[in-house]
Amino acid sequence: MDLVLQPRDGDVIDATSTMYPSRLEAIRGQRELPMASSTYYGYVVGGAGRLRAGSFEVGLAPETFFCVPGPASIEIDGLAIVVERLGFRGIPTAGMIEPRGRLTYIDGCSDSILVSPPRQGDPVFNFLHFPPGIQQTVHSHPSIRLGVVARGEGRAFGPMLGGGTWEQPLRPGAMFLLHPHEMHAFRTSESGQSMDVIAYHPDSDWGPTDAIHPMLNRTYRGF
């Protein structure tokens, strides 16, 4: 795991050399998001501000998430964590996270899809909730994961190559990269502290296709 525990303005985790070129940046203040060939996924850890992308404009507050294709601009008087996905055009979206996820995840956790893939294979922006007392099973993912701790505290851990284990503390604002097939898990304490994470997946094996999607599936041709 690559971890920035207390991000400063301009801190970057660079994953542009991976199969799905992406980068994670901490933003405090004003920033242009200039690339017309990129999509920007973001989460506001703290503070208020505005996001503009053409005619799409939204106010930003703590616990706001968003997705905009570039070019765009952001102003924030606190901390926003922004993922840039190069070579992809997303659909403008914004909203607020909820107290817990709407879908079941492993080991008693839950998750919600914040920004769905417009087509099968496209990126996904997720919300992941860890209740108190979670000890996840060690697992991996086939592609990178970029994330930010949204609320609460916990720890990440996993086995090291050659023996032993690694462990990292996690608190709000911490941003991280998990490498493809990196073995890892998360835990929370028994003392009542939960943890919420915003997780960017650069690819998906789920989503609508030209042959299967709700508009087509619920269309019945007459004679």
PETAQUI-V41752 format. One record per helix or strand of 3 or more residues. SS is the DSSP state (alpha for helix, beta for strand). FROM is the first residue (numbers start at 1). TO is the last residue. If there is no record, write none. Layout:
SS/FROM/TO, SS/FROM/TO
This chain:
beta/2/4, beta/12/15, beta/22/33, beta/38/46, beta/49/53, beta/56/60, beta/64/69, beta/72/86, beta/93/96, alpha/106/108, beta/110/115, beta/124/130, beta/145/152, beta/154/159, beta/165/170, beta/175/178, beta/184/187, beta/195/201, alpha/214/217
